[in-house]
Amino acid sequence: MTISNTNGALDGHRYRTLVSTDIGGTDPDDFQSMVHLLLYADVLDIEGLLSSPGGEGRKEQILQVINCYEQDFEHLQTYSDRYPPPEALRDITKQGGVEWASFTGIGQSTEGSEWIVQCARRDDPRPLYVLGWGGLEDIAQALHDAPHILPNLRVYWIGGPNKKWSTNAYQYIADHHPELWMIETNAAYRGWFTGGNQSGEWGNSEFVAKYIAGHGALGDFFNTHLGGTIKMGDTPSVSWLLKGTPDDPSQPGWGGQFVRAWDRPHVVSDQLTTATDQIEEFCIFDLILPVDSEMPTNPEAVMKIENQAIVGDFGAEGSVRFRFSPKSDQAWHYTIHSNIQSLNGKTGEMTSFIPPSNLAQAPSAKYPNWWTDDPSPKNMEGKHIGAKTVNRWREAFLRDFAERMARCKAPNDKPLQSPPLET
């Protein structure tokens, strides 16, 4: 199986790249994806590395990976003189927002959001590919502060679990910048570590043991995360630029293959829901409830649902609003805790479902440049829509990754070689 298109970075096309990551925050797999990114830094024009954690994690975690890169830099240079010096990477590492956006979806400018604007304004005819590995807070803020940069951006966003934390920034973009060029992958990215050929050396742990552990400082660092098992859930955004046709999401590539997005599902309820209320997985769900006319001076309300505690917004007079995104198809139960007597202890339920395949034939006129996972059954891996558009290339992208990891070893170390690359 091959990719006939030759517009990727591994075929000589250079793409301006900026990464917004929650490394050190909600998921440790970003450390693995950062190692992978730096191994390919010679074929991409990396312009920014932003720490956008929405909580724990800071740019120091990015610098930690760059320190490993610095230890391997001498060996990497023997393969390509286009690897950027470690100090150049440190210079473009910026701190983004450390809090999830409020209900409005925007807040204050950050070093990270300002860096997006600065990069997007550069006099360069090429678009700026912004790879979102966490929340959308800095991207939303940049669009709010400088909406004129929108035509210059190409966003590939790893949604799914990230979407449930970044609902407000997401909805701000959907409402105010619907013409943004955007790939929203909520499930296809899972094909990087789910399905495909995982026999023998291609298994998630077997591959690490053979081709990554012991391969320079970057390889050893990679091996310390997630028990030496591949997850790398954000890496498809990088591989999207490496092999395929990055400017055409409908074409196959290592980062997936996508369909034009249907209207972005946004469900609003003005009453407590029940198990019979059906919502699409990965949708945005707003619960808006009336509150007593006589409220405490400082009203508080929290919706507890699964592992989230969603703080209610009292911005609309006479009501409180909660915003949630279901990351899978299942039944959901929630309880509201509040210092408002009429709200405290209230409970509700709802059920989320996998989007039907016919939505792929209903592209939205409102979102002309928005792409998302293909819901066709043929591309599902278990319940994960679109995942087979990624994992069908598993051997090819892992072979190439293994060859890249070998660059981190000294020549006399005789690194193990992967089988020949097949595209």
N, C-alpha and C positions, 0 to 999 in steps of 0.2 A: 504494500500500500504506500503510495507516494503522494506528495503534494505537488501539483503541476505548476502552481504559481511561484514565482521566484522574486517576490518583492520584499522579503523579510531582511532583517539585519544580517543574517548569516549568508545572505546572497549579495551583500555589498551595499545595501541601502541603509543609510544612517538616519535614525529617528531621535528627535529631541525628546528627552525622557525626564519626567519629574515624578518622584514617588512620595505619596503621603501614607505613612504607616503608623499603626498603633503598636509598634514593636515595644516589648516590655510591658504592654498593657493587658488587654483582655485575652490574648492568645499567644503562646510562645512560638507558634510556627513562623511568625514573621522573622525570627532570627535565621531560620533555615532559608527563607526566601531571600533575605538580604545577602546571605552567602552566595546564593545562586546568582543574584543580580550582579554582584561585584566580579564574579568570574567572567561575566559577559560585558564588562565595562569598556572593553576595547572596541566593541562593535556598536555601542550606543553612545549618543551624546547626552550623558547624564548631567542635568542642569540643576537638580535639586533633590535633597533627601530631607523630608519633613517629618518630624515627630508630631503626630496628631492623635494622641492616645485617648482623649476623652476620659481621663482617669490616670491610673498608674502608667509609668513609662515616660521617659524623657529622651531628649536627643542624645544623652550620654549612652543609651543603649545602641544607637546607630554608630556612635564613635567607637564603641566596644568592638563592633564587627570590623570597622575600618582599621582598628589596631591590629587585628588578625591579618587583614589584607596587607597591611604594611610589612608584616613579617614574611609574607609570601611574595611580596612585590618583586624582589630580585629575580625569582624564578619565573614569575608571570611575564616579565619584560623580555625574557629570552624567546618567548613565543610571539609577542607582539609589542611594538613600541608605542602603541596607542592606548595602553592601559594608563589611566590618569594617575598622577602622583597622589599618594595618600593625603598630602596636605591640601591638594585641590578638592578632594572629596570632603575633607573637613570644612573647608571654606563654604561649601554649598549645603551643609547640614544645618537646618534651622528648626527652632522650636515653634510648633504650632499650638493650637488650642488644647487645653488640658481639661476642659469641661464640656459636657454635652450641651448642645444648643437648647435654649429655652423654646417654648411653644412657637415663637415667631420664626425659629430656624436660623437666626443670626444673632450676633452679639458684638464683640469688639474685635477690631483687626489684631492680628498676631504677626509675629515675625514670619511665620509660615505662610499665612494668607497674603501678606505683602510680597513675599518672594514669588508666589504664583503670579501675581500681577506683574511684577518686574520682569519675570521670564517671558510671560505672554506678550509683553509690549516690545520685546526685542525685534530689531529689524532683521527678520529672518523669514523667508517665504514658506518655510516648513511649519506645519502645525506643531503645537506642544502637546505631547501625549502625557496625560496625568494619570498615573496608575494609583488607584485608591485601594489601600490594603486595610483600611479601618473605617472610621466615620467620615462623613462628608463635610464636617464643620468648616475646615479651612477652605475647601473648594467653594462652598456656599458663600462664605464671607468674602472671598475674592470676587465672586460674581456680583455680590451686592455692592461692594466698594467700587468695582470697575466693570460694569456690565458690557462695556465695549470690547472686552477681551474675549467674549463668548465665541466668536467665529474662529478664534485662533486655538481653541482648546479641543482636544479629543480625550474623553474620559473613559477609562476602562475601570469599572468599579466592582470589587468583590463585595456583593451585598450579603444576602442570607442572614447569618447571625449578626453581621455588622449593621444590617438595616434595622434590626430590632433595637439597637442602642442609638442609632442616628436617625430616628424617625423624623424629627423636627427639621433637621438640615435637609433631609431628603425631600420632605414635602415642600419646603421653601423653594428648592430647585424646580420641582415638578410644577408648582404653581406660578412661579415668576420667571423661570428660564426654560420653558418647555422646548425651545429650539436647540438646546445644547446637544452636541454630538456626544452620545453616551452609550456605552455598553453596560447594562446592568445584569450581571450574572449572579443569580441567587443560588444556583444549584450546579450548573455545569462545571464550575471550578473544582467540584469534588472529584471529577474524573482524574485529577492529578494523582490522587492517592486511593481512589476506589475503582475497582474493576480493571479492565485491560489485562494484559499478560502479567501475572504476578507469580509465575512459576520460577523456581530456582533463584538465580541471581537477580531476577526482576522483582522479587518480593520487597515490600517496604522496609523491612529490617535487613534482609539479606543484601540488598543493594548497598545500603549504608556500610555494612560490615566489610564488603569487598572493595567498594570503589570510593568511599568517602573517609571513613575512619583511617587515621594514619597518613592522610594526604595533606600535609602542611598544617599550618595553624588554622586555616579556614575549615579544613576537613575535620580536624579534631574538635573545633568549636561547634560545628554542625552536629557532630555525634553526641555532644553533651545535652542536646535538647530533645525532648519527647522520647527519651529512652533509646535514642539512636534509631528511630523509626521515621520514615518519610511522612510528612503531612504537607508542608509547603503549600498551603491552601491559597496563597496569594500569587504564587509563581506563574499560573496561567496568564496573568496580565503581562509579565515579562516575555513569556514565550509567544504571546500574541504578536509581539514585535519581531521575534527572531525568525519565525518560519510561517509563511502564509502571505496574505494580502491585507496588511493592517488597515488600509483605508476602506476596505469593503468587508464588513462583518458577515455578509452572506456567504463568503467563501471559506473553505476549510483552512484550518491552521492549527498549530500546536496549542494555541490558547482557546480553541473552540470554534464553533460555527453558530451564527445567531440569526434570529428572525426579527423583522420590524416589530417593535413593541405595540401591543394593543393598548387601549386606554388604561393608564396606570390606575389600578384598583384602589379606590378610596371610599371606605364605608363609614357613614356617620350614623350614630344611633343616639336618640334623645331619651332612651330608657334602658334600664338594665336588661341585658340580653339573656337568652336561654340556650340550652343545648341545640335547639332546633334552628337557631340563627346560624346561617352558613356564610363564611367569608373565605376568600381565596388566600392560599398560603402566600406569604410575603407581601400581602396587601398592607395598606395603612388603614387602621381602624381607630376612629375617634368616638369616644363615649362622652357625651355632654349631658350633665345632669343638673337639674335646678337645685338651688341651695336656699336655705332659710333667709328670709328678709333680714332677720336679726342674727348677724354672724359675729363670731369673736373678732376682736381687733386684728388679730393675726390668724386668719383661717388657714388650716392645714388639711391636706387630704392626700393619701397615698394609696394607689392601687397595687396590691401584691399579686403577681401572676408569674408562675413558675419561679425563676431565679431573679426576677426583676421587682424593683420597688419604684413604680412610676409616680413621680410627684405631680399632683394635680395643678392645673393652671387656672387661676381665678381672674384672668384678663378680661373675660367677657362678663359684663355685669349680670348678676343673678344666676350664674352657673359656674360649674367647675368642669374642666376638660382634661381627659386622659387620652394619650396617644400610644398605640401599640401596633407591633407588626409580628405576626406569627411566623416562626422560622421553619415550620413543617406542617404537614397535614395531621391534625389530631384534635382531641377535645381540650379546651382550655377552661380553667376555673379561676376566678378572681375574687378577691375580697378587698373592700375599701375600709381603710382605717382613717379616722378623721376626728378633729375636735368639734365638728359640727354634728350634733346629735342625729339629725335626719339622714346623715350619710354613713355614720360609723357602723360598721358591721354588715353593711350591704354586700351581697354576693351576686355573682352572675356567671354565666357560662357561654361558650360559643364553640363552633366546630369549623375548622379550616379544611379546605379541600385542595387537591392538586388541580391546577388550571387545565381545562380541557384542550385537546389538541387543535380544535377548530379555531381557537383564538389566534393561531399563527396566520390565519387567512383574514384577519380583521385588523390590519395595521391602523394605528391612530393618526388622524389628520392633525391632532393637536401636538403630537410628538414626532415630527417628521424625520428626526435624526437619532431617535432613541431605539436601541436594540436590546434584546433580551434572550433568555434561554429558549431553545426550541422545545415545545411541549409534546412533540410527536412521540408516540410510544416507542418507535424504533430507536430513538436516541436516549431513552431513559436507562439508567443503571439503578435497578431497584426502584425506589421512589424519587430518585434525583433526576429531574428533567434536564436534558441536554448533556449529561455527564459523558455519554459515549462519544460526543463530538470532541472531547479532550482525550479520554483514555484510549481511543483507537490509535493514538500516536505514542503510546507509552514507551515502547521499545526505542523508537527513534529519539525522543527527547531525553530519555535516560542514557542512551548510548552517548549522546553528545555531552550530557552533563558529566558522565564518567571521564570522557576525554578532557574536559575542562578541569576537572578536579586533579587529574594527573599533572597538570601544569604547575601545581603547587609544590610538587616534590622536586628535590634536587635531581639532576640528570643521573647521578651515580646511584640513586635509590632504586632504579629500575622499577618504576611504578607499574602496577597491573594495567593492562590495556583492555579496553572494552572492545567488543566486536565492531567491525567496520560500520560506519554510520550509513543508515538508509533513511532517506527523506520521504 
